[in-house]
Amino acid sequence: MNTSKLTLRLDAAVIQRTKRFAKQRHTTLSGMVEDYFRALAEERRPDWKAAPLVRELSGIAPAKNGRRWRTGYGDYLLKKYSL
């Protein structure tokens, strides 16, 4: 692989937090930046996992009236377009 050096100017605290984040995921800051740039160039989302807080909170809020919004919307469409 042919690599080049890139200099970025970022807030020092952001760099330190990101280095810790990378270490927890057994990667490097350079590796994360490269993966992100590849994702942007390929117009796809980075292959990073959600933060622990996001995973913890996902799905805990009940849907309105105990139903999924899609079901309610589907009922609405059936009523609207049925003869």
N, CA, C and O atoms as CSV, one atom per row, in Angstrom:
chain,resi,resn,atom,element,x,y,z
A,1,MET,N,N,0.833,-1.172,0.000
A,1,MET,CA,C,0.000,0.000,0.000
A,1,MET,C,C,0.879,1.238,0.000
A,1,MET,O,O,1.871,1.307,0.727
A,2,ASN,N,N,0.518,2.194,-0.803
A,2,ASN,CA,C,1.238,3.453,-0.889
A,2,ASN,C,C,0.591,4.445,0.064
A,2,ASN,O,O,-0.573,4.801,-0.120
A,3,THR,N,N,1.316,4.898,1.076
A,3,THR,CA,C,0.743,5.821,2.058
A,3,THR,C,C,1.384,7.187,1.947
A,3,THR,O,O,2.505,7.323,1.457
A,4,SER,N,N,0.663,8.203,2.406
A,4,SER,CA,C,1.144,9.575,2.447
A,4,SER,C,C,0.844,10.144,3.822
A,4,SER,O,O,-0.061,9.682,4.517
A,5,LYS,N,N,1.601,11.134,4.198
A,5,LYS,CA,C,1.400,11.775,5.489
A,5,LYS,C,C,0.414,12.931,5.322
A,5,LYS,O,O,0.454,13.653,4.326
A,6,LEU,N,N,-0.476,13.097,6.311
A,6,LEU,CA,C,-1.470,14.152,6.301
A,6,LEU,C,C,-1.428,14.852,7.653
A,6,LEU,O,O,-1.403,14.194,8.693
A,7,THR,N,N,-1.419,16.160,7.641
A,7,THR,CA,C,-1.418,16.930,8.886
A,7,THR,C,C,-2.783,17.555,9.080
A,7,THR,O,O,-3.293,18.245,8.197
A,8,LEU,N,N,-3.382,17.309,10.254
A,8,LEU,CA,C,-4.675,17.884,10.608
A,8,LEU,C,C,-4.517,18.708,11.870
A,8,LEU,O,O,-3.730,18.354,12.749
A,9,ARG,N,N,-5.246,19.790,11.969
A,9,ARG,CA,C,-5.242,20.612,13.179
A,9,ARG,C,C,-6.589,20.406,13.870
A,9,ARG,O,O,-7.637,20.793,13.355
A,10,LEU,N,N,-6.533,19.787,15.051
A,10,LEU,CA,C,-7.735,19.482,15.819
A,10,LEU,C,C,-7.537,19.875,17.274
A,10,LEU,O,O,-6.407,20.019,17.741
A,11,ASP,N,N,-8.633,20.044,17.977
A,11,ASP,CA,C,-8.593,20.331,19.403
A,11,ASP,C,C,-7.871,19.189,20.121
A,11,ASP,O,O,-8.162,18.019,19.871
A,12,ALA,N,N,-6.939,19.520,21.004
A,12,ALA,CA,C,-6.129,18.513,21.698
A,12,ALA,C,C,-6.985,17.541,22.506
A,12,ALA,O,O,-6.686,16.348,22.558
A,13,ALA,N,N,-8.043,18.041,23.133
A,13,ALA,CA,C,-8.921,17.161,23.927
A,13,ALA,C,C,-9.643,16.167,23.032
A,13,ALA,O,O,-9.834,15.010,23.408
A,14,VAL,N,N,-10.043,16.614,21.853
A,14,VAL,CA,C,-10.710,15.712,20.905
A,14,VAL,C,C,-9.748,14.607,20.474
A,14,VAL,O,O,-10.135,13.442,20.373
A,15,ILE,N,N,-8.514,14.973,20.226
A,15,ILE,CA,C,-7.506,13.987,19.813
A,15,ILE,C,C,-7.324,12.939,20.914
A,15,ILE,O,O,-7.297,11.742,20.629
A,16,GLN,N,N,-7.199,13.377,22.159
A,16,GLN,CA,C,-6.987,12.439,23.260
A,16,GLN,C,C,-8.174,11.497,23.441
A,16,GLN,O,O,-7.992,10.295,23.630
A,17,ARG,N,N,-9.400,12.048,23.384
A,17,ARG,CA,C,-10.591,11.192,23.517
A,17,ARG,C,C,-10.679,10.207,22.361
A,17,ARG,O,O,-11.055,9.051,22.557
A,18,THR,N,N,-10.338,10.651,21.172
A,18,THR,CA,C,-10.413,9.783,20.006
A,18,THR,C,C,-9.338,8.701,20.058
A,18,THR,O,O,-9.577,7.574,19.623
A,19,LYS,N,N,-8.185,9.020,20.573
A,19,LYS,CA,C,-7.137,8.001,20.736
A,19,LYS,C,C,-7.592,6.912,21.708
A,19,LYS,O,O,-7.366,5.727,21.465
A,20,ARG,N,N,-8.235,7.316,22.810
A,20,ARG,CA,C,-8.767,6.326,23.757
A,20,ARG,C,C,-9.847,5.468,23.094
A,20,ARG,O,O,-9.886,4.253,23.287
A,21,PHE,N,N,-10.719,6.105,22.316
A,21,PHE,CA,C,-11.764,5.399,21.581
A,21,PHE,C,C,-11.142,4.366,20.642
A,21,PHE,O,O,-11.597,3.224,20.584
A,22,ALA,N,N,-10.110,4.765,19.912
A,22,ALA,CA,C,-9.438,3.863,18.976
A,22,ALA,C,C,-8.784,2.697,19.720
A,22,ALA,O,O,-8.869,1.550,19.281
A,23,LYS,N,N,-8.139,2.994,20.835
A,23,LYS,CA,C,-7.469,1.946,21.606
A,23,LYS,C,C,-8.469,0.908,22.102
A,23,LYS,O,O,-8.182,-0.288,22.070
A,24,GLN,N,N,-9.639,1.349,22.560
A,24,GLN,CA,C,-10.674,0.425,23.024
A,24,GLN,C,C,-11.145,-0.500,21.906
A,24,GLN,O,O,-11.608,-1.611,22.164
A,25,ARG,N,N,-11.026,-0.042,20.680
A,25,ARG,CA,C,-11.469,-0.826,19.527
A,25,ARG,C,C,-10.304,-1.487,18.788
A,25,ARG,O,O,-10.454,-1.973,17.667
A,26,HIS,N,N,-9.154,-1.494,19.436
A,26,HIS,CA,C,-7.951,-2.156,18.912
A,26,HIS,C,C,-7.598,-1.664,17.512
A,26,HIS,O,O,-7.336,-2.454,16.606
A,27,THR,N,N,-7.598,-0.349,17.358
A,27,THR,CA,C,-7.202,0.263,16.100
A,27,THR,C,C,-6.397,1.519,16.420
A,27,THR,O,O,-6.102,1.789,17.584
A,28,THR,N,N,-6.049,2.271,15.412
A,28,THR,CA,C,-5.298,3.509,15.605
A,28,THR,C,C,-6.129,4.684,15.123
A,28,THR,O,O,-7.102,4.520,14.386
A,29,LEU,N,N,-5.728,5.871,15.552
A,29,LEU,CA,C,-6.393,7.076,15.087
A,29,LEU,C,C,-6.240,7.196,13.572
A,29,LEU,O,O,-7.193,7.551,12.879
A,30,SER,N,N,-5.060,6.905,13.063
A,30,SER,CA,C,-4.839,6.945,11.615
A,30,SER,C,C,-5.738,5.945,10.896
A,30,SER,O,O,-6.285,6.248,9.835
A,31,GLY,N,N,-5.892,4.757,11.469
A,31,GLY,CA,C,-6.750,3.745,10.860
A,31,GLY,C,C,-8.202,4.190,10.828
A,31,GLY,O,O,-8.907,3.958,9.845
A,32,MET,N,N,-8.653,4.835,11.915
A,32,MET,CA,C,-10.029,5.326,11.951
A,32,MET,C,C,-10.251,6.423,10.918
A,32,MET,O,O,-11.273,6.436,10.231
A,33,VAL,N,N,-9.295,7.340,10.808
A,33,VAL,CA,C,-9.420,8.424,9.832
A,33,VAL,C,C,-9.434,7.846,8.419
A,33,VAL,O,O,-10.233,8.265,7.582
A,34,GLU,N,N,-8.550,6.885,8.156
A,34,GLU,CA,C,-8.518,6.267,6.826
A,34,GLU,C,C,-9.833,5.563,6.520
A,34,GLU,O,O,-10.366,5.708,5.420
A,35,ASP,N,N,-10.366,4.800,7.478
A,35,ASP,CA,C,-11.651,4.123,7.263
A,35,ASP,C,C,-12.764,5.129,6.985
A,35,ASP,O,O,-13.610,4.909,6.118
A,36,TYR,N,N,-12.756,6.226,7.725
A,36,TYR,CA,C,-13.777,7.248,7.535
A,36,TYR,C,C,-13.661,7.895,6.154
A,36,TYR,O,O,-14.661,8.085,5.462
A,37,PHE,N,N,-12.445,8.227,5.768
A,37,PHE,CA,C,-12.243,8.824,4.444
A,37,PHE,C,C,-12.646,7.850,3.339
A,37,PHE,O,O,-13.243,8.255,2.341
A,38,ARG,N,N,-12.323,6.569,3.514
A,38,ARG,CA,C,-12.753,5.564,2.519
A,38,ARG,C,C,-14.281,5.524,2.427
A,38,ARG,O,O,-14.844,5.455,1.334
A,39,ALA,N,N,-14.940,5.567,3.582
A,39,ALA,CA,C,-16.405,5.540,3.603
A,39,ALA,C,C,-16.973,6.757,2.881
A,39,ALA,O,O,-17.941,6.639,2.129
A,40,LEU,N,N,-16.377,7.922,3.105
A,40,LEU,CA,C,-16.849,9.118,2.412
A,40,LEU,C,C,-16.636,8.999,0.908
A,40,LEU,O,O,-17.512,9.352,0.118
A,41,ALA,N,N,-15.476,8.504,0.523
A,41,ALA,CA,C,-15.158,8.378,-0.904
A,41,ALA,C,C,-16.065,7.368,-1.591
A,41,ALA,O,O,-16.390,7.523,-2.768
A,42,GLU,N,N,-16.476,6.333,-0.861
A,42,GLU,CA,C,-17.339,5.292,-1.423
A,42,GLU,C,C,-18.813,5.571,-1.155
A,42,GLU,O,O,-19.676,4.778,-1.532
A,43,GLU,N,N,-19.101,6.702,-0.501
A,43,GLU,CA,C,-20.469,7.090,-0.166
A,43,GLU,C,C,-21.205,5.999,0.603
A,43,GLU,O,O,-22.338,5.645,0.275
A,44,ARG,N,N,-20.546,5.475,1.627
A,44,ARG,CA,C,-21.176,4.497,2.507
A,44,ARG,C,C,-20.870,4.898,3.935
A,44,ARG,O,O,-19.992,5.724,4.186
A,45,ARG,N,N,-21.597,4.311,4.864
A,45,ARG,CA,C,-21.396,4.627,6.264
A,45,ARG,C,C,-20.186,3.891,6.807
A,45,ARG,O,O,-19.895,2.776,6.374
A,46,PRO,N,N,-19.470,4.504,7.757
A,46,PRO,CA,C,-18.337,3.805,8.380
A,46,PRO,C,C,-18.815,2.541,9.097
A,46,PRO,O,O,-19.955,2.468,9.556
A,47,ASP,N,N,-17.943,1.566,9.183
A,47,ASP,CA,C,-18.283,0.285,9.792
A,47,ASP,C,C,-17.987,0.315,11.297
A,47,ASP,O,O,-17.381,-0.614,11.830
A,48,TRP,N,N,-18.411,1.372,11.969
A,48,TRP,CA,C,-18.181,1.497,13.396
A,48,TRP,C,C,-19.431,1.087,14.137
A,48,TRP,O,O,-20.546,1.263,13.647
A,49,LYS,N,N,-19.240,0.546,15.308
A,49,LYS,CA,C,-20.368,0.141,16.141
A,49,LYS,C,C,-20.873,1.351,16.929
A,49,LYS,O,O,-20.129,2.295,17.196
A,50,ALA,N,N,-22.136,1.298,17.288
A,50,ALA,CA,C,-22.723,2.381,18.073
A,50,ALA,C,C,-22.057,2.453,19.445
A,50,ALA,O,O,-21.583,1.451,19.980
A,51,ALA,N,N,-22.035,3.645,19.987
A,51,ALA,CA,C,-21.472,3.851,21.323
A,51,ALA,C,C,-22.283,3.059,22.344
A,51,ALA,O,O,-23.470,2.814,22.127
A,52,PRO,N,N,-21.665,2.652,23.453
A,52,PRO,CA,C,-22.381,1.862,24.461
A,52,PRO,C,C,-23.684,2.507,24.935
A,52,PRO,O,O,-24.680,1.811,25.131
A,53,LEU,N,N,-23.688,3.825,25.122
A,53,LEU,CA,C,-24.903,4.493,25.576
A,53,LEU,C,C,-26.012,4.373,24.524
A,53,LEU,O,O,-27.173,4.158,24.872
A,54,VAL,N,N,-25.665,4.509,23.260
A,54,VAL,CA,C,-26.657,4.380,22.188
A,54,VAL,C,C,-27.220,2.962,22.168
A,54,VAL,O,O,-28.432,2.778,22.055
A,55,ARG,N,N,-26.349,1.956,22.275
A,55,ARG,CA,C,-26.822,0.569,22.305
A,55,ARG,C,C,-27.723,0.326,23.511
A,55,ARG,O,O,-28.734,-0.370,23.410
A,56,GLU,N,N,-27.351,0.905,24.655
A,56,GLU,CA,C,-28.127,0.711,25.874
A,56,GLU,C,C,-29.522,1.330,25.759
A,56,GLU,O,O,-30.497,0.755,26.244
A,57,LEU,N,N,-29.618,2.486,25.128
A,57,LEU,CA,C,-30.888,3.195,25.045
A,57,LEU,C,C,-31.764,2.752,23.874
A,57,LEU,O,O,-32.964,3.026,23.867
A,58,SER,N,N,-31.192,2.083,22.902
A,58,SER,CA,C,-31.956,1.681,21.721
A,58,SER,C,C,-33.078,0.723,22.098
A,58,SER,O,O,-32.853,-0.300,22.744
A,59,GLY,N,N,-34.286,1.076,21.683
A,59,GLY,CA,C,-35.430,0.198,21.872
A,59,GLY,C,C,-36.087,0.234,23.230
A,59,GLY,O,O,-36.985,-0.570,23.479
A,60,ILE,N,N,-35.685,1.134,24.136
A,60,ILE,CA,C,-36.296,1.116,25.467
A,60,ILE,C,C,-37.582,1.932,25.529
A,60,ILE,O,O,-38.407,1.712,26.416
A,61,ALA,N,N,-37.764,2.867,24.605
A,61,ALA,CA,C,-38.980,3.682,24.622
A,61,ALA,C,C,-40.100,2.917,23.924
A,61,ALA,O,O,-39.942,2.494,22.779
A,62,PRO,N,N,-41.224,2.737,24.604
A,62,PRO,CA,C,-42.329,2.006,23.971
A,62,PRO,C,C,-42.940,2.826,22.843
A,62,PRO,O,O,-42.966,4.056,22.890
A,63,ALA,N,N,-43.428,2.127,21.837
A,63,ALA,CA,C,-44.104,2.800,20.731
A,63,ALA,C,C,-45.434,3.352,21.214
A,63,ALA,O,O,-45.999,2.846,22.184
A,64,LYS,N,N,-45.933,4.368,20.560
A,64,LYS,CA,C,-47.201,4.980,20.932
A,64,LYS,C,C,-48.313,3.929,20.910
A,64,LYS,O,O,-48.456,3.193,19.934
A,65,ASN,N,N,-49.085,3.863,21.969
A,65,ASN,CA,C,-50.179,2.901,22.114
A,65,ASN,C,C,-49.687,1.455,22.027
A,65,ASN,O,O,-50.458,0.556,21.692
A,66,GLY,N,N,-48.418,1.232,22.324
A,66,GLY,CA,C,-47.887,-0.124,22.295
A,66,GLY,C,C,-47.755,-0.710,20.897
A,66,GLY,O,O,-47.526,-1.912,20.759
A,67,ARG,N,N,-47.892,0.090,19.879
A,67,ARG,CA,C,-47.805,-0.395,18.499
A,67,ARG,C,C,-46.635,0.263,17.800
A,67,ARG,O,O,-46.193,1.350,18.172
A,68,ARG,N,N,-46.149,-0.411,16.793
A,68,ARG,CA,C,-45.101,0.192,15.980
A,68,ARG,C,C,-45.728,1.234,15.071
A,68,ARG,O,O,-46.865,1.068,14.630
A,69,TRP,N,N,-45.000,2.305,14.788
A,69,TRP,CA,C,-45.547,3.375,13.950
A,69,TRP,C,C,-45.875,2.866,12.559
A,69,TRP,O,O,-46.810,3.362,11.931
A,70,ARG,N,N,-45.128,1.887,12.061
A,70,ARG,CA,C,-45.400,1.368,10.711
A,70,ARG,C,C,-46.761,0.702,10.628
A,70,ARG,O,O,-47.461,0.832,9.623
A,71,THR,N,N,-47.136,-0.008,11.675
A,71,THR,CA,C,-48.437,-0.671,11.690
A,71,THR,C,C,-49.542,0.367,11.606
A,71,THR,O,O,-50.466,0.221,10.806
A,72,GLY,N,N,-49.462,1.399,12.410
A,72,GLY,CA,C,-50.460,2.460,12.383
A,72,GLY,C,C,-50.505,3.162,11.044
A,72,GLY,O,O,-51.584,3.470,10.536
A,73,TYR,N,N,-49.353,3.416,10.471
A,73,TYR,CA,C,-49.289,4.076,9.170
A,73,TYR,C,C,-49.846,3.152,8.088
A,73,TYR,O,O,-50.531,3.606,7.172
A,74,GLY,N,N,-49.554,1.857,8.196
A,74,GLY,CA,C,-50.100,0.887,7.246
A,74,GLY,C,C,-51.616,0.859,7.310
A,74,GLY,O,O,-52.278,0.808,6.273
A,75,ASP,N,N,-52.178,0.891,8.523
A,75,ASP,CA,C,-53.629,0.938,8.686
A,75,ASP,C,C,-54.210,2.191,8.043
A,75,ASP,O,O,-55.253,2.141,7.390
A,76,TYR,N,N,-53.524,3.317,8.234
A,76,TYR,CA,C,-53.953,4.575,7.645
A,76,TYR,C,C,-53.985,4.472,6.120
A,76,TYR,O,O,-54.959,4.881,5.489
A,77,LEU,N,N,-52.922,3.926,5.531
A,77,LEU,CA,C,-52.871,3.796,4.069
A,77,LEU,C,C,-53.949,2.854,3.549
A,77,LEU,O,O,-54.566,3.132,2.520
A,78,LEU,N,N,-54.183,1.748,4.243
A,78,LEU,CA,C,-55.253,0.825,3.819
A,78,LEU,C,C,-56.607,1.520,3.844
A,78,LEU,O,O,-57.400,1.377,2.913
A,79,LYS,N,N,-56.871,2.266,4.899
A,79,LYS,CA,C,-58.145,2.978,5.001
A,79,LYS,C,C,-58.260,4.041,3.915
A,79,LYS,O,O,-59.316,4.191,3.300
A,80,LYS,N,N,-57.190,4.769,3.681
A,80,LYS,CA,C,-57.199,5.862,2.717
A,80,LYS,C,C,-57.420,5.361,1.288
A,80,LYS,O,O,-58.165,5.982,0.530
A,81,TYR,N,N,-56.787,4.254,0.911
A,81,TYR,CA,C,-56.820,3.821,-0.476
A,81,TYR,C,C,-57.755,2.635,-0.745
A,81,TYR,O,O,-57.858,2.178,-1.883
A,82,SER,N,N,-58.422,2.147,0.269
A,82,SER,CA,C,-59.352,1.028,0.017
A,82,SER,C,C,-60.646,1.576,-0.578
A,82,SER,O,O,-61.040,2.710,-0.309
A,83,LEU,N,N,-61.286,0.760,-1.376
A,83,LEU,CA,C,-62.510,1.196,-2.058
A,83,LEU,C,C,-63.730,0.970,-1.233
A,83,LEU,O,O,-64.838,1.285,-1.669
